[in-house]
Amino acid sequence: MVPLKDENPVQITPYVTYGLIAANILVFIYELSLTPQELDQFFRVWAIVPRELTLTWTGQLVPPHPVPEWLTLFSSQFLHGGFLHVAGNMLFLWIFGNNVEERLGHVKYLIFYLACGALAAISQWFFSAYSVVPSLGASGAIAGVMGAYILRYPGAKIVTLIPFGIFLAPIRIPAVFFLGFWFLQQATYGIASLGAPSSIGMEQGGVAYWAHAGGFVFGAILGPLLGLFSEEPPRSRPL
């Protein structure tokens, strides 16, 4: 399924969403300029390496690191492992981010986005605390945006392309079903990964399903706390 566009009009210009998309694309362009060896080193500095994060939090000695380990909870949100990875994430951010930014306002939305990404990363770390595979991507933060979106706009119609043979048919699906199915899928794969880390989990560089599921849940929690359901226009709402 490929979502195209939601039906909710945005009343403010989503500067933060556009800025996040631009930042992710620029970082990815920089990644493309690196050699494989340089890229691996770049990821090991700025992405989350669960084992190093665990050793830091438990007070054990770790090899010298150019940046504090906690910082990778945020820097990793702007790294991607390939074109499809960054393109898919930015598509979902573009579709769902503008409406959530409209409800929260620019500053709260940025705080919300980064917090969801960090909490999503911690969710994944919990299940792979001693993995040495770098964890990266904006998926956890964007899952948080989706978790807030499903609460605020459950009836919004998502135009989705469904394959019928060699053709793609556009079908309008309520957000509660589209995003609800996505969340259940991530949670199911996450549970499956607990018993098969070599084939589906992050241990072999797979998809961080627990980051997706965790980000979604934290987004659904943090969104209302930050004013997701406030009827006051975001331009005049105090921080």
PyMOL commands that set and color helices and strands:
alter all, ss='L'
color gray80, all
select helices_A, chain A and resi 15-32+36-46+50-57+69-78+83-104+106-127+139-152+175-195+202-204+209-225
alter helices_A, ss='H'
color red, helices_A
select strands_A, chain A and resi 2-3+157-164+167-174
alter strands_A, ss='S'
color yellow, strands_A
deselect
rebuild
show_as cartoon
